[in-house]
Amino acid sequence: MNTTLPLPSQVHKLSELSVALNAADHAERMAWMRTLNGAELSALYEIAAGASALELTHFYGQPGEVVIHHGQNSLAMFNAFQKRVVDNDGVIQGYNHQAMGWLTGPGHFTLTQEGDEVLFDYTQEPTEPFSEFPPLKKNTSGIGYFVYGNMVDRVRRVSQHCVIGKAFKKGKPFNAWFMLIREGESATMN
């Protein structure tokens, strides 16, 4: 097990971190991610800008196959979660699987490519349910409005398995970042 994964604030170029993350195993990447606080996630988002293109295909597998992305966000509490993504009859969609889902709702979203980034768009909700996901629920209803309403996440590549994202509300940056690690096989780096 490699124990030399540097913190984002300790590197000058993303490639210094990407090489180490690509060489690490899943358990090591997960343990490292769980140590990252908001300042480190923010630093990672900044150094990932324009470093390497992220393709939409990174997030999903074969049609109907659910791909799990383990996440860590910059919130003070409830910062461990998963984004589960599927190709549902040609629509790439997902939801947030987390402990507070009973209160906030599942936060359904669609994914689209925009330049070198991928958008997790909570304003363009899926219209067709997927049998393995919670029932569709509007992101603008109830308490979910304060969490997912008017939100789009902009996501950048970090390494073969890892990405970093930042939340935007009504097109303006929101003080919230998150990292995701894909479980299993993933798209190779371009």
C-alpha positions in Angstrom: 0.0 0.0 0.0 1.4 3.4 -1.0 1.3 5.9 1.9 2.8 8.8 0.0 -0.3 10.4 -1.4 0.3 14.1 -1.1 -2.4 16.6 -0.2 -3.6 18.9 -3.0 -2.1 21.9 -1.2 1.3 20.2 -1.4 1.5 19.9 -5.2 2.1 22.4 -7.9 0.7 20.5 -10.8 -2.2 18.0 -11.0 0.1 15.4 -12.6 2.1 15.1 -9.4 -1.1 13.9 -7.6 -2.7 12.0 -10.6 0.3 9.6 -11.0 0.2 8.7 -7.2 -3.6 8.2 -7.3 -3.4 6.0 -10.4 -0.8 3.9 -8.7 -2.8 3.6 -5.5 -5.5 0.9 -4.9 -9.1 1.7 -4.2 -8.8 1.4 -0.4 -5.9 3.8 -0.3 -7.7 6.3 -2.5 -10.8 6.1 -0.3 -8.8 6.5 2.9 -6.9 9.5 1.5 -10.1 11.1 0.2 -11.7 10.9 3.7 -8.9 13.1 5.1 -9.6 16.0 2.7 -11.3 19.1 4.2 -12.9 22.0 2.4 -9.6 23.8 1.9 -8.0 20.8 0.3 -11.0 20.1 -1.9 -11.0 23.7 -3.1 -7.2 23.5 -3.8 -7.8 20.3 -5.8 -10.6 21.9 -7.9 -8.3 24.8 -8.7 -5.3 22.7 -9.8 -7.5 20.4 -11.9 -8.7 23.4 -14.1 -7.8 22.6 -17.7 -5.3 19.9 -16.7 -7.0 16.9 -18.4 -10.3 16.4 -20.1 -13.1 14.5 -18.3 -15.4 12.5 -20.5 -19.0 11.8 -19.7 -18.3 8.0 -20.2 -16.3 8.1 -17.0 -19.5 8.0 -15.0 -21.5 5.2 -16.4 -21.2 1.6 -17.7 -23.3 -0.6 -19.9 -27.0 0.4 -20.3 -28.9 -0.4 -17.1 -25.6 -0.9 -15.1 -25.5 1.2 -11.9 -22.0 2.7 -11.3 -21.2 3.9 -7.8 -19.0 6.9 -7.2 -18.0 7.3 -3.5 -17.9 10.9 -2.4 -16.5 13.3 0.1 -17.8 16.9 0.4 -16.8 20.0 2.2 -19.8 20.2 4.5 -19.1 20.1 8.3 -21.4 17.1 8.8 -22.8 14.3 6.6 -19.9 14.6 4.2 -19.7 11.0 3.1 -22.1 10.0 0.3 -22.4 8.2 -3.1 -23.5 9.4 -6.5 -25.1 6.5 -8.3 -25.2 6.8 -12.1 -26.9 4.8 -14.9 -27.5 4.9 -18.6 -31.3 4.7 -18.5 -32.3 4.1 -22.1 -29.9 6.7 -23.4 -30.3 9.2 -20.6 -27.3 9.5 -18.2 -28.9 10.1 -14.9 -28.1 9.6 -11.2 -29.0 10.5 -7.6 -27.3 11.1 -4.3 -27.3 8.2 -2.0 -26.6 9.5 1.5 -27.7 9.2 5.2 -29.9 12.4 5.1 -31.8 11.3 1.9 -34.9 10.7 3.9 -35.0 14.4 4.7 -33.5 16.1 1.7 -34.7 13.7 -1.0 -32.5 11.8 -3.4 -31.4 14.7 -5.5 -31.9 13.3 -9.0 -29.8 14.8 -11.7 -28.8 14.3 -15.4 -25.2 14.4 -16.7 -24.0 16.3 -19.7 -20.6 17.1 -21.3 -19.5 20.8 -21.4 -16.0 21.3 -22.8 -13.5 19.4 -20.6 -15.9 19.2 -17.7 -19.0 17.2 -16.9 -22.1 18.8 -15.4 -24.3 17.1 -12.8 -27.5 19.1 -13.5 -30.1 19.2 -10.8 -32.2 21.6 -12.9 -32.6 19.1 -15.7 -34.1 16.2 -13.7 -34.6 12.8 -15.3 -38.1 12.2 -16.6 -38.1 8.4 -16.6 -37.6 6.6 -13.3 -35.0 3.8 -13.0 -36.1 0.8 -11.0 -33.0 0.6 -8.8 -33.2 4.3 -7.8 -35.6 6.0 -5.4 -38.8 7.4 -7.0 -38.4 10.7 -8.9 -39.0 13.7 -6.6 -38.7 17.4 -7.7 -35.5 19.0 -6.5 -37.4 22.2 -6.0 -39.9 20.7 -3.4 -39.6 20.6 0.4 -36.2 20.8 2.1 -34.6 19.4 -1.1 -35.0 22.9 -2.5 -32.3 24.2 -0.2 -29.9 21.4 -1.0 -30.5 20.7 -4.7 -32.7 23.5 -6.0 -31.2 25.5 -8.9 -27.9 23.6 -8.6 -25.4 22.4 -11.2 -22.1 20.7 -10.2 -19.1 21.3 -12.5 -16.8 18.3 -12.4 -13.1 18.0 -13.5 -10.8 15.0 -13.9 -8.2 14.4 -11.2 -7.0 10.9 -12.1 -8.2 7.6 -13.7 -10.7 7.0 -10.9 -11.0 10.4 -9.2 -12.8 13.6 -10.0 -13.4 16.9 -8.2 -16.5 19.1 -8.4 -17.8 22.4 -7.3 -21.5 23.4 -6.8 -23.1 26.4 -8.5 -26.5 27.8 -7.6 -28.3 29.9 -10.2 -25.0 30.0 -12.1 -23.0 31.4 -9.3 -20.2 29.6 -7.4 -21.4 28.1 -4.1 -18.9 27.5 -1.3 -19.1 23.7 -1.6 -16.7 21.2 -3.2 -16.8 17.4 -3.5 -14.5 14.6 -4.7 -15.7 11.3 -6.2 -13.9 8.0 -6.6 -15.4 5.6 -9.1 -15.8 2.0 -7.9 -14.5 -0.7 -10.2 -13.3 -0.1 -13.7 -13.4 3.4 -15.2 -12.6 5.2 -18.4 -8.9 5.6 -19.1 -7.3 9.0 -19.2 -7.2 10.7 -22.5 
